[in-house]
Amino acid sequence: MPLLTLVLAALIQGITEFLPVSSSGHLILLPALTGMDDQGQVIDVAVHVGTLFAVILYFWADVRIALGGLLRLMRGKIDTKGAFLALCLILATIPVVIVGLILKLTGVDMMLRSMTVIGWTMIIFGIVLYWADQIGKTDRTADQWSLKHAVEMGIWQAVSLIPGTSRSGITITAARRLGYKREDAAKLSMLMSIPTIIAAGSLAGFQVVSSGDTQAFKDIAIAIVLSFVAALFALALMMRLLKSVSFTPYVLYRIALGALLLWIAYT
């Protein structure tokens, strides 16, 4: 695969993964708007893995607590903060895994990779994000995450499998509707991305190993490293901006981009 394609895919993913503007939607648009060959879902997942490493590094304190709690959870104990956090993350991941497998096995996932779908989801879920951000209270923190809220946010996360929806956007929308502060909504969204990307990355990795394509391994390695660097920078910047900026600028961007894509698609 051309190096330019890998670089663009990695930068797009790294910069947009943590913004509620749909990184997957932008990756699908890359070949559609540039005329380049489609980088494919394997590279899409590879750049997601790069952002996964960035999330783990940035939120390492929480990740370490969850990993320690996972060991206790496997022994049937939910008596620590870490075990409870691990349980919440597992429950939040189940819906997206189930729906993702259904879409994959039926081939619907490929059918949804279109400019028209992305245009509409950009606009619709951008408006939903604005609505949730405006009506949502700001009296809950990430430490108050409950099993019920984890399940609800997990169900919303499954909707993000529709290209253009934005995994971070839809989970932040759910958290804001439930009353979590903006920074805490973003934090929960990022933590939820860890098991989700691990599941998707494992499936893509199995496909690559089965194919025996050694060149694919090189492309994947390049994509992971580049997206990791871009993601780490973008994540740090976004978390800092959320202390003083609402989600309205992202909503306006989504609506503008969605309108442009629909105009191109229908004309």
N, C-alpha and C positions, 0 to 999 in steps of 0.2 A: 504494500500500500504506500502511496506517495507520502513523504515525510510531511509535506504541507497539510495534507488532510488530517494526519494524526495530530499535528500541532494545533490546528484550528479546532478540532473536536475536543482536545484536552483543555484548551483555553475556554471554549464555550461552556463546557461542563463545569470546570473549576470555578468560573465566575458566576454562573447562573444557578448552580445546585442549591445554594443556600438562600437565594432570592426567590420570592413567590411568583416566578415568571415562567416556570417549567423548563428545566434544563433538557429533558428528553424531547420536548417539543422543538427546542432550538436545534438539537442534534439532528432531528428528522428534517428540519428545514435547510440544514447545511448543504446537502446535495441538491435539494430542490431549487434553491436560490442561486447557487454558484455554478451549477452544471457539472460538479465533480461527481465521481462515482459514490454511491451510498457506502458509507463506512461500515454499515452493518451493525446488527445488534450485539455482536461479540465485542466490538470496539466501544459501542455505547456502554456496555456493562463494564469494560475495562476502565474507562474514564470515571465511571461511578465508583469503582474500587479505589481509585486514586483519591477521590473525595472522602471515601470511607476512612482511609488512613489519616486524612486531615482532621476529620471529626474526632477520631479516637485520640489523636495527639492533643487537640485543643481542649477536649472535655475529659482528659485522662483521669482526673480525680474522680469523676462520676463513673467512668468506665471501670476503673479499678474497684470501686465499691460494688458495682453490679457484677463483676466477675467473681469477686469473693462471695457475694450473695448467691450467685448461681450454684456454687459448690454446695452451699447449705440447702438451697432449694432442691437440688438433686437428692439430698438425703431426707427430703420431706419436711424441712424446717423453714418456716417463714417468720423467724424471730429477730431479724435484723433489718436495718434500712436497706442494705444491699440485696438481701433476698427478696424483699418486697419490690424493689426497683426492677430486679431481674424478672420477677413474675409479671409485672406490669408491661415490660417490654415484650415478653413472650406473647401475652394476650393481645397486645397491640399489633403483633406481626401476623398472627394466624389468619385474619381475614384477607390480607393482601396476598399471602402465599396460596390460599385456596383459590381465590379469584384469578390470580396469575396463572396457576396451573390449568385452570379451565380455559382461559383465553389462549394459552399456548397450545394445548392439545386440540382445540377446535380451529386454530388458525385465525381466530378473530383478531389477535394482537397485530398481525401484519395488515389486516384489512383496515385497521384504525390509523395506520401511519399515513395520513393524508393531510394536505394543506387545509382542506375544508374543515375537517374535524378539529384541527388545531386552532383554526381561526375562531370557530364557535366556542370551544372550551376556554380559550384565552379570554374572551369577552364575558361569558357567563360566569365562570368561576372567579374572574376578577371582580365582578359586581358583588358576588357572594362574599368574597374576602372583605370588600369595603363595608358591606352590611354588618358582618360579624365584628369588624374592628370598631365600628361606630357604636353598636349597641352593647358590645361586651364590656363587662365591668373589669376592673383591674385590682381585684382584691384577693387573687389566688397566686401562689408561687409554685415553682416546680416541686418543692418539697411537699406540697399538698396533693400531689397526683394520687388519684385513687384507682382501684381496679375498674370501677364503673366507667370512669373517664378514659382509662386506657383502652377499654373495649370500644367505646364510642369513637375515640380518635382513630382506632384501628380500622373501624368500618369506613370512616371517611377516607383513610389512607388508601383503601382498596379502590376507591374511585379514581385515584391518581394514575391508575393503569391506563386510563384513557389519555392519549397524548395531548399535551397542551394544558392539562389540568394543573400540574405541578404538585409533586409529592409534598414538598415543604409548604407550598401555598395552601393546600387543602387541610393539612394537619395543623398549621398555624390558624387557619380559619376556624377549625373545630375548637382549638384551645382558647382562642379569643372569645368565641361564643360561650364557652364555659366559664369565662371570667378570669383567665390567666393573664398576667401582665405580658406586655409585648416581648420583653427579653426572655421571660420564662416560657412563653409559648414557642419561641424560636428554639430555645434550649431543648424542650421536650421533643420538638419536631426533629432536631438533629440527632438526639439520642435514639429516636425511633428509626432513623435511617440506617443505623448500624446493623441490626439483625436482618432488615429488609434487603440491604445491599449484599450482605453475606449470602443470603439465600439465592439471589439472582446471580451473583458472581460464581457460586458453586455450580449452578446449572450451566452457565456459559463455559466455565472451565472444563466441565465434563464433556461438553460438545467439542471443544478444541482438542482435548486429549484423544477423544474417539476418532477425530478426523486425521490426526497425525500430521497436521500442518505445522512444521517447525517455524515457518516464516510468521505465522500468526502469533507465536509466542514472543517474537521480537517486537512485533507491532504492539502487542498488549503491554509489554514491559515499558516501551517508550510512552504509550498513552497514560499508563498509571503514574509514572514519575512526573510527567508534565502537568497532569490534572491535579496531582497532590500539591505541587508548589503553588499553582494558581488558586486552588481551593483554600489552602491555609491562609493566604493573604486575604481572599475575599471574605472568608468567615470572620476573621478578626475585625475587618472593617465593618461588616454588617452588624455584628454584635455591639460595636461601639456606637454606630449610628442609631440603633434602635432605642437608645436611651433618650434621644431627642427628636427622632423622626418617626412619623406614623407610616402605615403601609399605603397611604394614598398615592405617592409617586409611582409605586409599583403597579397599582391598579390602573392608573392613567396609561402607563406604558403597555400593559396587557391589552387594554381596550384599543389603543392606537394600533398596535401590532396586529391584533385580531381583525380589526376593520381592514387593514391593508391586505392581509392574507385572504380574506373573503373577497375583496375586490379583485385580487389577482386570480383567485380560484374560479370566480364566476364570470370573469371577462376573458 
